[in-house]
């Protein structure tokens, strides 16, 4: 879940929070996050037109992909 300035990951089986990370972007109007199938990284994007890749454990930004021509409304890994 991407909301405010954080990304939250939940265990859907027992509805418990697994972790959350403070993001350098705001999910005020749009944006989202998606966990990679291997569980080691996640991608997030929003109104700033950039898509970023983060380490799941630490929340450290690993990559920044600039140049999207509009707000990022949804992101998802495709296995």
C-alpha positions as CSV (number, residue, x, y, z in Angstrom):
1,X,0.0,0.0,0.0
2,X,1.4,3.4,-0.9
3,X,-0.1,6.3,1.1
4,X,1.1,9.7,2.2
5,X,4.9,9.5,2.2
6,X,5.2,5.8,3.1
7,X,5.0,2.3,1.5
8,X,3.5,-0.4,3.7
9,X,3.7,-4.2,3.1
10,X,1.2,-6.5,4.7
11,X,0.9,-10.3,5.2
12,X,-2.5,-10.9,3.5
13,X,-3.0,-14.2,5.4
14,X,-3.2,-12.7,8.9
15,X,-3.5,-9.0,7.9
16,X,-0.4,-8.0,9.8
17,X,2.0,-5.2,8.9
18,X,5.4,-6.7,7.7
19,X,7.3,-3.5,7.2
20,X,7.0,0.1,6.1
21,X,9.4,2.5,4.5
22,X,9.5,6.3,4.3
23,X,9.7,7.4,0.7
24,X,11.3,10.4,-1.0
25,X,8.0,11.0,-2.8
26,X,4.4,11.7,-1.8
27,X,1.5,9.6,-2.8
28,X,-1.0,12.5,-2.4
29,X,-3.0,12.1,-5.6
30,X,-1.6,9.0,-7.3
31,X,1.1,6.4,-7.3
32,X,1.8,3.0,-6.1
33,X,4.3,0.3,-5.2
34,X,4.9,-3.3,-6.1
35,X,7.1,-6.0,-4.5
36,X,9.4,-7.9,-6.8
37,X,8.5,-11.7,-7.0
38,X,11.8,-12.5,-5.2
39,X,10.9,-10.3,-2.3
40,X,14.2,-8.5,-2.3
41,X,13.2,-5.2,-3.8
42,X,10.2,-3.1,-4.7
43,X,9.3,-0.4,-7.2
44,X,7.4,2.8,-6.4
45,X,6.3,5.8,-8.4
46,X,4.1,8.8,-8.1
47,X,3.4,12.4,-9.1
48,X,7.1,13.3,-9.6
49,X,7.2,11.4,-12.9
50,X,10.0,9.0,-11.7
51,X,10.0,5.3,-11.0
52,X,12.3,4.2,-8.3
53,X,13.6,0.8,-7.2
54,X,14.2,0.2,-3.5
55,X,15.7,-2.5,-1.3
56,X,12.9,-4.3,0.6
57,X,14.8,-4.8,3.9
58,X,16.3,-1.3,4.2
59,X,14.2,1.0,2.0
60,X,17.4,2.2,0.4
61,X,16.9,3.6,-3.2
62,X,18.8,1.3,-5.6
63,X,17.7,2.9,-9.0
64,X,15.9,5.9,-10.3
65,X,14.3,5.9,-13.7
66,X,13.6,9.4,-14.9
67,X,11.7,10.5,-17.9
68,X,8.1,9.3,-17.5
69,X,5.9,11.8,-19.4
70,X,3.2,12.0,-16.8
71,X,2.3,11.0,-13.2
72,X,2.9,7.4,-12.3
73,X,-0.5,6.0,-11.4
74,X,0.3,2.3,-11.0
75,X,3.4,0.1,-11.0
76,X,3.7,-3.6,-11.0
77,X,6.3,-6.3,-11.6
78,X,5.5,-8.8,-14.3
79,X,6.9,-12.2,-13.4
